Amino acid sequence: MLVAGFPAGSFAANCYLLATGPGTECLIIDPGQDAERGIDEIIERYRLRPAAVLVTHGHIDHIWSVAPVCGAKDIPAYIHPADRALLTDPARGLSLGPGQQLFGGITFSEPDDVLELTDGMTIQLAGIDLIVDHAPGHTPGSVTFRLPEDAQEGIIFTGDLLFAGSIGRTDLPGGDYETILTSLARVCLPLPDETVVLSGHGPRTTIGAERAHNPFLTGIGRAAGPVTGL
């Protein structure tokens, strides 16, 4: 499995490209601010052909370049319906003051082709199977993408659900602390310790390292079963 990534723009949100290997199709996860150049460099380096953009959640630092990347590559974008409105109005996910404009009034648009994600679905693209887990709490439409249990290596793209040593903030519109704890218990804690966590910001980690040392996970038990919805 080929995974290449870089922190995009002033927000340093991690953008990832996932492929079965060089010279194949690839998936682009969370193309943030000014991500096009970094994406093109990785595509050229590994001779990749983009198949789709996948979005972990609708905050501006993760969706900034979704429309231009999809338009330039003629590919669809996948996002959970609860966050879809943020593609065109990312200010709804921020706490702006009265009359305050988003970055000087910059406007955003949807790609021509937007497909909606559902909890538990499997995306089969670019020769890769990715399981989608709805994981609200940071935003209502936050999701993670993970390789199936029978994959040769365990990887989960957590967006802003789980970081190395921390978890996603819950003080922005649509965030909720108890909900994110439930999502962590249901989505992350049941995974094997060796599962690699590729998060929306910061370095990679593993489920085992976070289970042992992340202070926000202390005392959280694994959820008894799947819970869908918000």
Secondary structure, 3 states (H helix, E strand, C coil): CEEEEEEECCCCEEEEEEECCCCCEEEEECCCCCCHHHHHHHHHHHCCEEEEEECCCCCHHHHCCHHHHHHHHCCCEEECHHHHHHHCCHHHHCCCCCCCCCHHHCCCCCCCCEEECCCCCEEEECCEEEEEEECCCCCCCCEEEECCCCCCCCEEEEECCEECCEECCCCCCCCCHHHHHHHHHHHHCCCCCCCEEEECCCCCEEHHHHHHHCHHHCCCCCCCCCCCCC
